Amino acid sequence: MRILVVGGGAREHALAWKCAQSDLVERVLVAPGNGGTGGLARNVSLAVDDVAGLARLVREEGVDLTVLGPEAAVAAGVGDAIRDLGGAVFGPGRDAGRIETSKAFAKHLMRRAGIPSAEFAVFTQAEPARNWARERQGRVAVKADGLAQGKGVSVCDSVEESDQAIDEMLLRGAFGEAARTIVVEERLQGPELSVFGLSDGRRVVALAPARDYKRALDGDQGPNTGGMGAYSPPLGVDQELVQEAVRTVLEPAVTELAALGMEYRGVLYAGLMLTSAGMRCIEFNARFGDPETQAILPRLESDLVPLLQAAAAGDLEQVPPPRWSRDAAVVVVVVSGGYPGPHQTGLPVRGLAEAPAGVLFFHGATRFDRRLGLVSSGGRVVSVVGRGSDVSEARRRALLGAARVALPGAYHRTDIAQEALQN
């Protein structure tokens, strides 16, 4: 069979890498791909939101299964267009994808479905939003309703901070149209957890859990980013906790979407917080997480492709559950200097030709330049994955691999998964 992976980041590199290992797969195409995916698949120069172009590619290349990577492809309706052609798609349609593309939609869905979450309110005007936050001493999270590339969230500790975050979004236009509407919710405390479930529209099959790190600097300092690292399995998380997430968060969400006429076929990602009062859902994403995917897929011992096929076909019941390695995986993301703010691109990237033992390099923002060779093309340049018999070994290898990446001005966090070593 032929598989098309839509996207151009490290998540899509990991997906293409895993799909290419399947005995069922003849060829993998990646659109647009990056400097790493070209080594194991055919890159096609199409944007992730080029609905007509991607649909034409599926038809002309005889693609058997399309796997949607980034949220932009979901929001553009790529899945809807390919399904209209009769093609199989792993990834939700635009309507069901609102569970990620609209924070307000997601929060209202959580309330209707009885999914445990933070108290919240939705605003389009700054003054009532400021008043709601002040009633909670400013200890709130302020979120842009729409897509903001993982950066449209401000976690506030004071009234001064909440006022500033609200004004930035509603009065000064930070994040543009994505923040014309905002969600303000009570701030929760506790470790975070990412749980992924494959859905065929009715059933949910859990994948291995992971924990990611969104702040730019060690010690969870600095601005929020699209993700600086992740590890799996996370400290203190067992199968019972994962099944609780499936039962109380993922399955109710899929059921509620179905009741609204939105069959969800793809992966549903729940961002959770484990508070003293119990599990709470922070957000949903309508796609695989990045960088969590780079930590999870190297631990998957069984074939990914039959699971993707079955979810796309609406029949996960006929496929054996995924089989996982006992080994650990730790991801350290090497990013451009200045990220998540303004940063230079087109800089040479060296050190990726040969990975150390137990290390994988998944390219995120790279491309080939005729003169310079491999160069950076964005902020999160390389996901370095260390694998080992435990988190300590995997972490050591990931940091060793990250030190091998030569990119002028680049940096990475050195404390990813450190929590797992302190117990």
TORTORFI-963661 format. One record per residue (C-alpha): residue number from 1; x, y, z. Coordinates in steps of 0.1 Angstrom, whole numbers. Example, Ala and Ser with C-alpha at 12.3 -4.5 7.8 and 13.67 -1.06 7.14 Angstrom:
2
<r seq="1" east="123" north="-45" up="78"/>
<r seq="2" east="137" north="-11" up="71"/>
***
This chain:
423
<r seq="1" east="0" north="0" up="0"/>
<r seq="2" east="9" north="37" up="-4"/>
<r seq="3" east="7" north="61" up="26"/>
<r seq="4" east="7" north="99" up="25"/>
<r seq="5" east="18" north="116" up="57"/>
<r seq="6" east="8" north="153" up="57"/>
<r seq="7" east="32" north="176" up="75"/>
<r seq="8" east="68" north="187" up="76"/>
<r seq="9" east="80" north="184" up="113"/>
<r seq="10" east="96" north="159" up="136"/>
<r seq="11" east="63" north="143" up="143"/>
<r seq="12" east="58" north="136" up="107"/>
<r seq="13" east="93" north="123" up="103"/>
<r seq="14" east="86" north="99" up="132"/>
<r seq="15" east="53" north="88" up="116"/>
<r seq="16" east="69" north="82" up="82"/>
<r seq="17" east="98" north="63" up="99"/>
<r seq="18" east="74" north="40" up="116"/>
<r seq="19" east="51" north="35" up="86"/>
<r seq="20" east="81" north="27" up="64"/>
<r seq="21" east="89" north="-2" up="87"/>
<r seq="22" east="56" north="-20" up="79"/>
<r seq="23" east="56" north="-50" up="56"/>
<r seq="24" east="22" north="-37" up="44"/>
<r seq="25" east="38" north="-5" up="29"/>
<r seq="26" east="52" north="-2" up="-5"/>
<r seq="27" east="59" north="35" up="-5"/>
<r seq="28" east="56" north="65" up="19"/>
<r seq="29" east="50" north="101" up="6"/>
<r seq="30" east="54" north="131" up="29"/>
<r seq="31" east="40" north="165" up="20"/>
<r seq="32" east="59" north="188" up="23"/>
<r seq="33" east="84" north="168" up="44"/>
<r seq="34" east="118" north="181" up="55"/>
<r seq="35" east="155" north="174" up="52"/>
<r seq="36" east="151" north="142" up="71"/>
<r seq="37" east="120" north="126" up="56"/>
<r seq="38" east="136" north="126" up="21"/>
<r seq="39" east="159" north="99" up="33"/>
<r seq="40" east="131" north="73" up="38"/>
<r seq="41" east="102" north="87" up="18"/>
<r seq="42" east="94" north="108" up="-12"/>
<r seq="43" east="89" north="145" up="-3"/>
<r seq="44" east="62" north="163" up="-22"/>
<r seq="45" east="62" north="201" up="-22"/>
<r seq="46" east="27" north="208" up="-11"/>
<r seq="47" east="16" north="229" up="19"/>
<r seq="48" east="-3" north="211" up="46"/>
<r seq="49" east="-34" north="233" up="40"/>
<r seq="50" east="-33" north="229" up="2"/>
<r seq="51" east="-66" north="210" up="1"/>
<r seq="52" east="-70" north="207" up="-37"/>
<r seq="53" east="-33" north="198" up="-42"/>
<r seq="54" east="-33" north="171" up="-16"/>
<r seq="55" east="-65" north="156" up="-28"/>
<r seq="56" east="-51" north="156" up="-64"/>
<r seq="57" east="-19" north="139" up="-51"/>
<r seq="58" east="-40" north="112" up="-34"/>
<r seq="59" east="-59" north="105" up="-66"/>
<r seq="60" east="-29" north="106" up="-90"/>
<r seq="61" east="-5" north="85" up="-68"/>
<r seq="62" east="-31" north="60" up="-58"/>
<r seq="63" east="-26" north="67" up="-21"/>
<r seq="64" east="-43" north="41" up="1"/>
<r seq="65" east="-42" north="59" up="34"/>
<r seq="66" east="-36" north="95" up="43"/>
<r seq="67" east="-23" north="104" up="78"/>
<r seq="68" east="-29" north="139" up="89"/>
<r seq="69" east="0" north="153" up="110"/>
<r seq="70" east="-5" north="190" up="120"/>
<r seq="71" east="-36" north="208" up="132"/>
<r seq="72" east="-35" north="231" up="102"/>
<r seq="73" east="-43" north="202" up="79"/>
<r seq="74" east="-73" north="193" up="100"/>
<r seq="75" east="-85" north="229" up="102"/>
<r seq="76" east="-82" north="233" up="64"/>
<r seq="77" east="-105" north="203" up="58"/>
<r seq="78" east="-79" north="181" up="41"/>
<r seq="79" east="-95" north="150" up="56"/>
<r seq="80" east="-130" north="160" up="44"/>
<r seq="81" east="-118" north="165" up="8"/>
<r seq="82" east="-100" north="132" up="6"/>
<r seq="83" east="-129" north="113" up="22"/>
<r seq="84" east="-152" north="130" up="-4"/>
<r seq="85" east="-130" north="113" up="-31"/>
<r seq="86" east="-135" north="79" up="-13"/>
<r seq="87" east="-100" north="79" up="2"/>
<r seq="88" east="-91" north="65" up="36"/>
<r seq="89" east="-80" north="92" up="61"/>
<r seq="90" east="-65" north="89" up="96"/>
<r seq="91" east="-74" north="122" up="111"/>
<r seq="92" east="-107" north="140" up="119"/>
<r seq="93" east="-127" north="162" up="96"/>
<r seq="94" east="-128" north="199" up="101"/>
<r seq="95" east="-159" north="199" up="123"/>
<r seq="96" east="-147" north="173" up="148"/>
<r seq="97" east="-113" north="190" up="147"/>
<r seq="98" east="-129" north="220" up="164"/>
<r seq="99" east="-121" north="201" up="196"/>
<r seq="100" east="-86" north="216" up="191"/>
<r seq="101" east="-91" north="245" up="168"/>
<r seq="102" east="-116" north="262" up="192"/>
<r seq="103" east="-108" north="262" up="229"/>
<r seq="104" east="-143" north="275" up="236"/>
<r seq="105" east="-158" north="246" up="217"/>
<r seq="106" east="-137" north="221" up="236"/>
<r seq="107" east="-145" north="235" up="270"/>
<r seq="108" east="-182" north="235" up="263"/>
<r seq="109" east="-179" north="199" up="250"/>
<r seq="110" east="-161" north="189" up="282"/>
<r seq="111" east="-189" north="205" up="303"/>
<r seq="112" east="-217" north="187" up="283"/>
<r seq="113" east="-199" north="153" up="284"/>
<r seq="114" east="-191" north="156" up="321"/>
<r seq="115" east="-153" north="155" up="316"/>
<r seq="116" east="-135" north="168" up="347"/>
<r seq="117" east="-118" north="201" up="338"/>
<r seq="118" east="-111" north="235" up="352"/>
<r seq="119" east="-138" north="261" up="358"/>
<r seq="120" east="-139" north="285" up="329"/>
<r seq="121" east="-156" north="314" up="311"/>
<r seq="122" east="-154" north="326" up="275"/>
<r seq="123" east="-150" north="363" up="266"/>
<r seq="124" east="-147" north="387" up="237"/>
<r seq="125" east="-144" north="418" up="258"/>
<r seq="126" east="-115" north="427" up="281"/>
<r seq="127" east="-132" north="442" up="311"/>
<r seq="128" east="-155" north="413" up="320"/>
<r seq="129" east="-125" north="389" up="314"/>
<r seq="130" east="-103" north="410" up="338"/>
<r seq="131" east="-131" north="410" up="364"/>
<r seq="132" east="-135" north="372" up="362"/>
<r seq="133" east="-97" north="367" up="366"/>
<r seq="134" east="-95" north="392" up="395"/>
<r seq="135" east="-122" north="372" up="414"/>
<r seq="136" east="-95" north="345" up="414"/>
<r seq="137" east="-66" north="367" up="424"/>
<r seq="138" east="-53" north="365" up="388"/>
<r seq="139" east="-43" north="328" up="392"/>
<r seq="140" east="-58" north="318" up="359"/>
<r seq="141" east="-48" north="305" up="325"/>
<r seq="142" east="-57" north="329" up="296"/>
<r seq="143" east="-60" north="310" up="263"/>
<r seq="144" east="-66" north="322" up="227"/>
<r seq="145" east="-97" north="304" up="213"/>
<r seq="146" east="-81" north="296" up="180"/>
<r seq="147" east="-48" north="281" up="168"/>
<r seq="148" east="-17" north="300" up="178"/>
<r seq="149" east="11" north="274" up="171"/>
<r seq="150" east="12" north="262" up="207"/>
<r seq="151" east="20" north="297" up="220"/>
<r seq="152" east="-15" north="312" up="227"/>
<r seq="153" east="-16" north="304" up="265"/>
<r seq="154" east="-5" north="326" up="294"/>
<r seq="155" east="-4" north="310" up="328"/>
<r seq="156" east="-8" north="338" up="354"/>
<r seq="157" east="2" north="342" up="390"/>
<r seq="158" east="-12" north="376" up="398"/>
<r seq="159" east="-39" north="402" up="388"/>
<r seq="160" east="-12" north="422" up="370"/>
<r seq="161" east="-2" north="392" up="349"/>
<r seq="162" east="-38" north="383" up="341"/>
<r seq="163" east="-47" north="418" up="331"/>
<r seq="164" east="-17" north="420" up="309"/>
<r seq="165" east="-24" north="386" up="292"/>
<r seq="166" east="-61" north="395" up="286"/>
<r seq="167" east="-52" north="430" up="272"/>
<r seq="168" east="-25" north="415" up="250"/>
<r seq="169" east="-50" north="392" up="233"/>
<r seq="170" east="-82" north="412" up="232"/>
<r seq="171" east="-70" north="448" up="230"/>
<r seq="172" east="-35" north="446" up="214"/>
<r seq="173" east="-42" north="418" up="189"/>
<r seq="174" east="-16" north="393" up="200"/>
<r seq="175" east="-23" north="361" up="179"/>
<r seq="176" east="-46" north="380" up="156"/>
<r seq="177" east="-79" north="363" up="147"/>
<r seq="178" east="-71" north="334" up="170"/>
<r seq="179" east="-76" north="356" up="200"/>
<r seq="180" east="-107" north="375" up="191"/>
<r seq="181" east="-123" north="352" up="216"/>
<r seq="182" east="-105" north="340" up="247"/>
<r seq="183" east="-110" north="314" up="274"/>
<r seq="184" east="-101" north="322" up="309"/>
<r seq="185" east="-100" north="293" up="333"/>
<r seq="186" east="-89" north="286" up="369"/>
<r seq="187" east="-53" north="277" up="373"/>
<r seq="188" east="-47" north="241" up="382"/>
<r seq="189" east="-17" north="226" up="400"/>
<r seq="190" east="0" north="192" up="395"/>
<r seq="191" east="21" north="172" up="371"/>
<r seq="192" east="10" north="172" up="334"/>
<r seq="193" east="4" north="141" up="314"/>
<r seq="194" east="-3" north="134" up="277"/>
<r seq="195" east="-26" north="105" up="268"/>
<r seq="196" east="-33" north="96" up="232"/>
<r seq="197" east="-62" north="74" up="220"/>
<r seq="198" east="-68" north="60" up="186"/>
<r seq="199" east="-105" north="64" up="178"/>
<r seq="200" east="-126" north="49" up="150"/>
<r seq="201" east="-156" north="71" up="159"/>
<r seq="202" east="-169" north="48" up="186"/>
<r seq="203" east="-140" north="30" up="203"/>
<r seq="204" east="-108" north="43" up="218"/>
<r seq="205" east="-75" north="24" up="220"/>
<r seq="206" east="-49" north="39" up="242"/>
<r seq="207" east="-13" north="45" up="232"/>
<r seq="208" east="16" north="47" up="256"/>
<r seq="209" east="15" north="78" up="277"/>
<r seq="210" east="41" north="106" up="277"/>
<r seq="211" east="50" north="138" up="295"/>
<r seq="212" east="61" north="169" up="276"/>
<r seq="213" east="79" north="201" up="285"/>
<r seq="214" east="66" north="233" up="271"/>
<r seq="215" east="87" north="260" up="287"/>
<r seq="216" east="118" north="271" up="269"/>
<r seq="217" east="143" north="269" up="297"/>
<r seq="218" east="155" north="245" up="324"/>
<r seq="219" east="134" north="245" up="355"/>
<r seq="220" east="102" north="252" up="335"/>
<r seq="221" east="113" north="288" up="331"/>
<r seq="222" east="108" north="311" up="301"/>
<r seq="223" east="80" north="314" up="276"/>
<r seq="224" east="58" north="286" up="264"/>
<r seq="225" east="69" north="269" up="232"/>
<r seq="226" east="55" north="242" up="209"/>
<r seq="227" east="75" north="217" up="231"/>
<r seq="228" east="111" north="214" up="242"/>
<r seq="229" east="111" north="177" up="250"/>
<r seq="230" east="92" north="146" up="263"/>
<r seq="231" east="96" north="112" up="278"/>
<r seq="232" east="78" north="79" up="280"/>
<r seq="233" east="68" north="61" up="302"/>
<r seq="234" east="64" north="91" up="326"/>
<r seq="235" east="70" north="89" up="363"/>
<r seq="236" east="41" north="76" up="384"/>
<r seq="237" east="18" north="67" up="355"/>
<r seq="238" east="6" north="31" up="353"/>
<r seq="239" east="-19" north="14" up="330"/>
<r seq="240" east="-47" north="19" up="355"/>
<r seq="241" east="-43" north="57" up="353"/>
<r seq="242" east="-42" north="56" up="314"/>
<r seq="243" east="-74" north="36" up="314"/>
<r seq="244" east="-90" north="61" up="338"/>
<r seq="245" east="-81" north="88" up="312"/>
<r seq="246" east="-97" north="67" up="284"/>
<r seq="247" east="-128" north="61" up="305"/>
<r seq="248" east="-134" north="96" up="319"/>
<r seq="249" east="-119" north="118" up="292"/>
<r seq="250" east="-113" north="103" up="258"/>
<r seq="251" east="-144" north="80" up="254"/>
<r seq="252" east="-168" north="107" up="266"/>
<r seq="253" east="-154" north="132" up="242"/>
<r seq="254" east="-157" north="108" up="212"/>
<r seq="255" east="-192" north="99" up="223"/>
<r seq="256" east="-202" north="136" up="226"/>
<r seq="257" east="-188" north="144" up="192"/>
<r seq="258" east="-207" north="115" up="177"/>
<r seq="259" east="-239" north="128" up="193"/>
<r seq="260" east="-232" north="161" up="176"/>
<r seq="261" east="-229" north="143" up="142"/>
<r seq="262" east="-191" north="145" up="142"/>
<r seq="263" east="-176" north="111" up="139"/>
<r seq="264" east="-140" north="112" up="151"/>
<r seq="265" east="-115" north="89" up="133"/>
<r seq="266" east="-79" north="96" up="141"/>
<r seq="267" east="-59" north="102" up="173"/>
<r seq="268" east="-73" north="122" up="201"/>
<r seq="269" east="-47" north="138" up="224"/>
<r seq="270" east="-58" north="147" up="259"/>
<r seq="271" east="-35" north="171" up="278"/>
<r seq="272" east="-42" north="162" up="315"/>
<r seq="273" east="-32" north="176" up="349"/>
<r seq="274" east="-30" north="153" up="379"/>
<r seq="275" east="-43" north="176" up="407"/>
<r seq="276" east="-48" north="168" up="444"/>
<r seq="277" east="-85" north="166" up="436"/>
<r seq="278" east="-80" north="141" up="407"/>
<r seq="279" east="-74" north="141" up="370"/>
<r seq="280" east="-84" north="172" up="351"/>
<r seq="281" east="-84" north="177" up="313"/>
<r seq="282" east="-66" north="209" up="303"/>
<r seq="283" east="-71" north="206" up="265"/>
<r seq="284" east="-76" north="184" up="235"/>
<r seq="285" east="-56" north="181" up="204"/>
<r seq="286" east="-69" north="166" up="172"/>
<r seq="287" east="-36" north="150" up="161"/>
<r seq="288" east="-5" north="133" up="174"/>
<r seq="289" east="15" north="155" up="198"/>
<r seq="290" east="49" north="169" up="190"/>
<r seq="291" east="73" north="160" up="207"/>
<r seq="292" east="55" north="132" up="224"/>
<r seq="293" east="51" north="112" up="192"/>
<r seq="294" east="89" north="110" up="189"/>
<r seq="295" east="90" north="94" up="224"/>
<r seq="296" east="61" north="70" up="219"/>
<r seq="297" east="66" north="55" up="184"/>
<r seq="298" east="101" north="42" up="191"/>
<r seq="299" east="86" north="22" up="220"/>
<r seq="300" east="59" north="6" up="198"/>
<r seq="301" east="70" north="-29" up="189"/>
<r seq="302" east="40" north="-39" up="168"/>
<r seq="303" east="30" north="-25" up="134"/>
<r seq="304" east="14" north="9" up="135"/>
<r seq="305" east="-2" north="8" up="100"/>
<r seq="306" east="-30" north="-17" up="108"/>
<r seq="307" east="-41" north="5" up="137"/>
<r seq="308" east="-42" north="36" up="115"/>
<r seq="309" east="-61" north="16" up="88"/>
<r seq="310" east="-86" north="3" up="113"/>
<r seq="311" east="-93" north="37" up="128"/>
<r seq="312" east="-97" north="52" up="94"/>
<r seq="313" east="-121" north="24" up="84"/>
<r seq="314" east="-142" north="28" up="116"/>
<r seq="315" east="-133" north="-7" up="130"/>
<r seq="316" east="-106" north="-9" up="156"/>
<r seq="317" east="-123" north="-39" up="172"/>
<r seq="318" east="-107" north="-63" up="147"/>
<r seq="319" east="-71" north="-52" up="153"/>
<r seq="320" east="-49" north="-65" up="181"/>
<r seq="321" east="-40" north="-39" up="207"/>
<r seq="322" east="-5" north="-22" up="203"/>
<r seq="323" east="24" north="-39" up="219"/>
<r seq="324" east="50" north="-18" up="238"/>
<r seq="325" east="86" north="-22" up="247"/>
<r seq="326" east="96" north="-19" up="284"/>
<r seq="327" east="124" north="4" up="273"/>
<r seq="328" east="122" north="42" up="279"/>
<r seq="329" east="125" north="70" up="254"/>
<r seq="330" east="135" north="106" up="261"/>
<r seq="331" east="133" north="134" up="235"/>
<r seq="332" east="154" north="166" up="237"/>
<r seq="333" east="145" north="192" up="211"/>
<r seq="334" east="173" north="213" up="197"/>
<r seq="335" east="160" north="248" up="188"/>
<r seq="336" east="172" north="279" up="170"/>
<r seq="337" east="186" north="307" up="191"/>
<r seq="338" east="159" north="332" up="200"/>
<r seq="339" east="130" north="306" up="197"/>
<r seq="340" east="101" north="309" up="205"/>
<r seq="341" east="107" north="345" up="195"/>
<r seq="342" east="123" north="358" up="163"/>
<r seq="343" east="151" north="335" up="151"/>
<r seq="344" east="174" north="332" up="122"/>
<r seq="345" east="169" north="304" up="96"/>
<r seq="346" east="190" north="290" up="68"/>
<r seq="347" east="219" north="282" up="91"/>
<r seq="348" east="240" north="250" up="85"/>
<r seq="349" east="231" north="220" up="106"/>
<r seq="350" east="258" north="195" up="112"/>
<r seq="351" east="263" north="163" up="133"/>
<r seq="352" east="233" north="144" up="121"/>
<r seq="353" east="250" north="121" up="95"/>
<r seq="354" east="256" north="93" up="121"/>
<r seq="355" east="236" north="89" up="153"/>
<r seq="356" east="253" north="75" up="184"/>
<r seq="357" east="242" north="41" up="197"/>
<r seq="358" east="206" north="42" up="210"/>
<r seq="359" east="199" north="76" up="195"/>
<r seq="360" east="175" north="87" up="167"/>
<r seq="361" east="174" north="121" up="150"/>
<r seq="362" east="140" north="132" up="138"/>
<r seq="363" east="142" north="164" up="117"/>
<r seq="364" east="118" north="191" up="126"/>
<r seq="365" east="127" north="223" up="108"/>
<r seq="366" east="154" north="214" up="82"/>
<r seq="367" east="158" north="216" up="45"/>
<r seq="368" east="185" north="210" up="19"/>
<r seq="369" east="203" north="240" up="4"/>
<r seq="370" east="223" north="234" up="-28"/>
<r seq="371" east="252" north="254" up="-15"/>
<r seq="372" east="252" north="248" up="23"/>
<r seq="373" east="236" north="213" up="25"/>
<r seq="374" east="213" north="208" up="54"/>
<r seq="375" east="201" north="240" up="70"/>
<r seq="376" east="176" north="251" up="96"/>
<r seq="377" east="141" north="263" up="84"/>
<r seq="378" east="124" north="271" up="116"/>
<r seq="379" east="125" north="271" up="154"/>
<r seq="380" east="124" north="234" up="166"/>
<r seq="381" east="151" north="221" up="144"/>
<r seq="382" east="158" north="185" up="156"/>
<r seq="383" east="142" north="161" up="180"/>
<r seq="384" east="169" north="139" up="195"/>
<r seq="385" east="156" north="106" up="209"/>
<r seq="386" east="175" north="85" up="233"/>
<r seq="387" east="164" north="50" up="240"/>
<r seq="388" east="175" north="28" up="269"/>
<r seq="389" east="165" north="2" up="294"/>
<r seq="390" east="153" north="29" up="318"/>
<r seq="391" east="147" north="66" up="318"/>
<r seq="392" east="182" north="73" up="331"/>
<r seq="393" east="200" north="56" up="302"/>
<r seq="394" east="176" north="70" up="276"/>
<r seq="395" east="181" north="105" up="290"/>
<r seq="396" east="219" north="102" up="290"/>
<r seq="397" east="218" north="91" up="253"/>
<r seq="398" east="194" north="119" up="243"/>
<r seq="399" east="216" north="146" up="259"/>
<r seq="400" east="247" north="130" up="242"/>
<r seq="401" east="229" north="131" up="209"/>
<r seq="402" east="218" north="167" up="214"/>
<r seq="403" east="253" north="178" up="221"/>
<r seq="404" east="263" north="164" up="187"/>
<r seq="405" east="240" north="187" up="168"/>
<r seq="406" east="260" north="217" up="155"/>
<r seq="407" east="238" north="247" up="148"/>
<r seq="408" east="250" north="283" up="154"/>
<r seq="409" east="232" north="298" up="184"/>
<r seq="410" east="211" north="267" up="191"/>
<r seq="411" east="201" north="256" up="226"/>
<r seq="412" east="182" north="228" up="243"/>
<r seq="413" east="169" north="220" up="278"/>
<r seq="414" east="191" north="198" up="299"/>
<r seq="415" east="165" north="188" up="325"/>
<r seq="416" east="140" north="168" up="303"/>
<r seq="417" east="129" north="137" up="323"/>
<r seq="418" east="151" north="147" up="353"/>
<r seq="419" east="121" north="142" up="376"/>
<r seq="420" east="122" north="105" up="370"/>
<r seq="421" east="157" north="103" up="384"/>
<r seq="422" east="149" north="120" up="417"/>
<r seq="423" east="129" north="91" up="432"/>
***
